[in-house]
């Protein structure tokens, strides 16, 4: 079968590998769509493991069913999670299944940028989502990233009427913008340095969209009755986003560190300044659990989050390298989809 083999962000090659063989309890999935995630183009994170087949935002159909599998048949339309937890360790039982050791070790074989993937038995058991007829394969590629976004806002305790500032208006940032609006935020403000993305934020429901080079804190005070943001979500990997977030969060507010940084970044504030009188909460969130995936699928099915409008480019496996370069450049693309069967 054909795969897009990743060597670096500007070297993705079409190669041939064997179709994975499935064993008892496993499924073979024919991949129809696979989205390029921001983590796929974090070269510092990926390069030491290259060459490899990336891709984890996948949707397709069941191509073969392993011995002992019940509930699925050839042709079923599904999405699949690449990481799944054990459901029995200390972390899982305390509501932190996304830091479970099993979750860190599970994955697809070989990866979503291929014509077929093997779904291990543990993924079949707790990581498959049957697609309703009215959810397209393209829309289904957003289940995993939207689950991550939903978990972040759930942990942050977003309340109706609150002011939300999203720093970084790439794919994840735009999902945060839409979800915050859907969950009843009073105002949702998007920030970026690229006009194309700020325009997309306004189309997708932002109340305001500011260039990050402006005095965002001052703009917030003027439009928000003298208050800063109750929740600031960092969806940019640049170090300046952290400083900007700390300047723009209101007393008693929360900063959600959602994106990984492009370089080592420290928090440039004293403990007294941040916490003693301001009661600021600094929060991180990684991945999403099964319940978050189920909620994400329902939000997509109900069109509460309009993911279909976020797809800007589509490529076959032979042109996956073009898609990676576009996504890595990050200027005039939002969601790049790879279609392995094209």
N, C-alpha and C positions, 0 to 999 in steps of 0.2 A: 504494500500500500504506500501511498505518498504521504510524506510528512514535511512540515516546515521546520528545519533544524536550525536552532538558534546558536550562533557563535558570538554575536554581539548585536547591538541595536542597528548596525548598518551592514550586518553580514548574516542574513537568514537565507538558507539554501533549501531548495526543493530536493529531497532525497527519498530513496526507497528503503523501507524496512519491512520485516515480516508482519503480517496481521497477528496481533496477540492471540494466543490460545487461551481459552477460558477453562476454568475448572469447576468443581462442584460449588454451588452457591453463587456463581458469578454470572455476569451478563456481558455480552459484547454490544457496544453501542455504535451505531452509525452516526457520525457527527455531522449535523447539518449546519450549525452555526457555532462559532467560538469567538468571544470578544477579546480584544487586546486590553488587558488591565494595566493600570498604572504601575503595579508591581512587576509586570512582565518587562517593562522598560527601565526598571531601576538597575542599571548596568552594574553598579557596585555590588548589588545583592546577587546578581545572576552570573556574572562573568566567571567566577571561580568554578562554577558547576558546568559550564559549557564544554562541549556541545550538548544540547538537550532539547527536547520537544516541550515547549511551554503550552499554555492555554488551559484555563480552568473554568471559564464562564461558558459552559457548554449546554447545548440542547440538540436533540436528535431523536432517533428511533432505536428500539431494541432490534438488533440484528441476529442475535443468537442467545439462547437461554441455557445456562448450565444446569447440571443434574441437581435436583432438589429445590430449585427455585420455583416458588408458587406466587401467583399474583401478577406475573408479567408474561407477555407473549411477544413473539416477533411482530414488529410493526407498531407496538405501543409508542406513543409520543411521550418523551420524558426529558427532564433536566436532571443533572446529577451534581452533587457536591463533591469536590475533590478531597477535602479534609473532613473527617468525621471523628467524634470523640468516643471514648470507651463507655461513657455513661455510668461508671461505677467508682471512679477515683475521687479523691478529696476535692479536686477542682471541679469536676462535673457535679458532684453532690452539693457543692456550695455555690452553684450558679455561674461558675467560671469555666464552662466546658471548652471555651475557645483557647485556653492555655493548657488543656489536657495533653499529656505526652503522646497519647495515641493519635490525637488530632494532628500533632506536628509530624507524625511519621506516615500517615495515610496519604494516598495520592492516586491519580489516574495513571493508567499504563497505555501509551507512553505519555500522553498529554493531549490537550484539546485541539492543537493545530495539526491534526492528522485525520485520515479518513475514518478510522475506527479507534475506539479505546476499550480497554478491558476495565470493567468495574469490579473491583475486589468484593468478596462476600460481605465484608463489614460495611462497605459503601452501599451495597444492594440492600442490606438490612436497615440502614438508617440515613441514607443520603440520596434517595431518589424521590423526585417529585413529578407525579403524573400531570401532564399538561392538559388543561381544558381545551376544547376545540377552538375557542375564541381567543386563545393566547398563541401568537405566532412563535416560531423558533427564534426569530430575532428578539422579540420581546422577552422570551425566556432566558436569554443570555444575561439579562439584567437581574435575575432572581438573586444570584450570589452577591453581586455588589450592593444591591438594594438591601439585602439582609444585613450586610455589614453596616450600612448607613442607619438602618432601623435600630439595630442593637446600640449603636453609639448614642442616638437620640433618646432611646429608652433608658439607658444608664444615666444620661445627663438629666433625666427628669423634666424634659420640656413640658411646659404648662401652656394651656391656651392663653393667648393674649400677650405672651412674652415677646420681647424683641430679640431676634436671632441675627447674628452677623456671621456670614460664611466667607472665610478668607481663602480665595482660590476657587475659580469657577470652571475647572475642568469637569470631567465626567462625574467624579465623586461629589464635587462641590455642587454641581447642578442637581444631583439626586438629593443632596441635603436641602437645597433650596426648595425643591418640590415637596419633599416629605414634611419639612417644617411647616410649609403653608397648608398642607393637607391635614396636619395634626393640630391646626388652629393657632399657629403663631400670629401675634398681632402684626408685626412687621418683619419681613425677611430682607436683609440687605446683603447683596453680593459684592465682592471685591476681587479685582484681578488687574493685571497690567495690560491685558489684550482686549481691545475693543470688541472683537468678534465674540469673545466669551461673555463679555458684559451684555452684549445685545442678546445672546442666547439666554442669559439669566433672566432678562426682562421678559422675553417671550414665554419662559417657563414658570413665571409666577413671582419673581422677585418684586418687592415693593420699590426698591431703589437699587442701583448698581453704580459703584464708585470705582474710579481708578485707584489702585493701591498706593500710588505716589502722592495722592492728596492727603490732607489732614483728616483721616477717616474719623478719628475721635471727635473732632470739632463738628464734622458733618452730622455725626450721630446725635450730638447734643442739640443741634439745631432742629432736627426732624423728629426728635423723640422726647420732647418736653423736658429737656435738660438732663436726660439720663443716657447712659451708655447702654451696651447690649447686655441682656440677661444671660444669654448663651452665645459664646463665640466658638465657632468650629473651624479648626485649622485644617484646610485641605490643600495646602501648598507645602512643598518641600524646601522652600527657601528659608534661610535663617531669619530674615527680616519679618517673616510672618509671625514668628513667636513673639517678638517684641511688640509688634502691632496688636496682637491679640491681647497681651497683658495691659496695653494702654487703652483698650477699647471695652474691657469688661466692667460692668457695673458692680458696685458694692453688693455682696451677697450672690454674685453671679458665678458662672461656670465657664471654664475654658476646656473644650474637648480637643485633645491632641489626636486627630484622626489620621493624618498623613505622616509617613516616615519622612525624615529630613534627608536632603541630598548630601549632607556633610555632618560631622559631629557638631551638635548645637547644645549649648548650655542655657539655662533659664537666667536671663540677665536682670534679676531683681533680688533684693534681700528678703528674707523670711518675714521680718517685721513689716516691710512695705506691703508685701502681698497679703499676708494672712492676719496679722494681729488686729487691725481695725477694719479691714475690708472684707474679711470672711470669704475670700475667693476660693473656689474649688478647682483644682487642676485634675483632669480626668483623662484617661486613655481608654481606647477601645480597639480590639483586634478581632476581625472576622465576625461570624454570626453563627448562632446555634440553629438547631432544626426548627424551633418555633419561630425564629426570625425569618428563616427561609419560607415557611408556610405563610407568614404574614406578608412577606414581600410578594409572593405569588398572587395573593388575594388583592393587594394594592395595585398590582399590574393588571390583573383581570378586570378590576373595577374601574380602571383608568384614573385612579386617584393620583398616580404618578405616571406621567405620559412618556414612557421610555422610548416608544417608537420614534418620537420626534427628535431623539438625541442621536440617532444613527446618521452619521455624515458620510461614511465611506464603507464600501464593501469590496473585498478582494478574494480571489481564489487562492489556493495554496501556492501556486506558481508565483504570485505577486505578493505574498505575505511580507516580503522584505520591504516593499513600498509602504505597506500598511504600518510596519514597525517604525520606519523612518518618519512617517507622518505623525504617528502617536508620540514619538520621542521628541520631535520638534515642538509639538504642543501649541501651534499657533492657530491654524484654521481647520481644526478637526475637533470633534467631541468624542464620538464613539466610533471606533474602527472595528468592523466585523469581518472575520475570515469565514469563508464558505468552502469547506473542504471538498464538497461534492461538485463544485462548479468547474 
